[in-house]
Amino acid sequence: MDSLTNLLQQYSFESIFIFIILLVVAFKFISEAFEWLWGKIRKVSNKQYKEEHFDEKFSKLEKNINNHFQNSDQKMVELEERLNLQFNESKLRIQDIDNRLIVMEERQQEATRSYLIESYHKFCKELKIIDELSLQEIERRYLYYKTAGGDGFIDNLMEEIRNLPLAPLANQKEENND
C-alpha cells in the first residue's frame, strides 16, 4: 500500500488515468497484432494443408483415371477379339453359303441341260414334230441355260429343235374340224 500512496503523490490523477488508457490501448494493439499474425500463420498452414490434400486428391484422381483407361483398354481388346471372332465366323458362314449356291447353280444347270437333251430326243428323234408351247418352254429354259454359262453343245441341239415342223395346237384342230 505504501507504493500506491507513493505513486499517487508523484503523479497526478490525470497522468495515472492517461497511463492506464495507454496501457489498455497498447494491450489492445498487441492483441490485434497477435491476432493478425495468428491469421497469417493459419492462412499459410491452411494453404499448405490444402496443397497437401490437393496433391493427395490429385494423385487419387490420376490413379482412378489410369485405372479407368487400363480397364477401357482391356475392354477394347476384349471387344476387338470378340468382333474378330464373330467376323471370322460370319466369313466362314458366307463361304459355306457361297459353296452351297455354287452347287445349287451347278445342279440347276445340269437339270436344265438334262431337260433340253431329253426334249431334243423326244421331239427330234421320236416325234419329229414340236408344238408351239413346248418350243416356247424349251426356248425359255435354253435362255436360262445360256445366261448361266451353258456350253455350245446345246446350241446345236437347239438349232435342230427350232428346225422341226410346228404341230398345230389341239384348239386349232377342233376349230378346223367344225
Secondary structure, DSSP 8 states (H G I E B T S, - for coil): -HHHHHHHHHS-HHHHHHHHHHHHHHHHHHHHHHHHHHHHHHHHHHHHHHHHHHHHHHHHHHHHHHHHHHHHHHHHHHHHHHHHHHHHHHHHHHHHHHHHHHHHHHHHHHHHHHHHHHHHIIIIIIIS-EEHHHHHHHHHHHHHHHHTT--HHHHHHHHHHHTS-EE--HHHHHHHH-
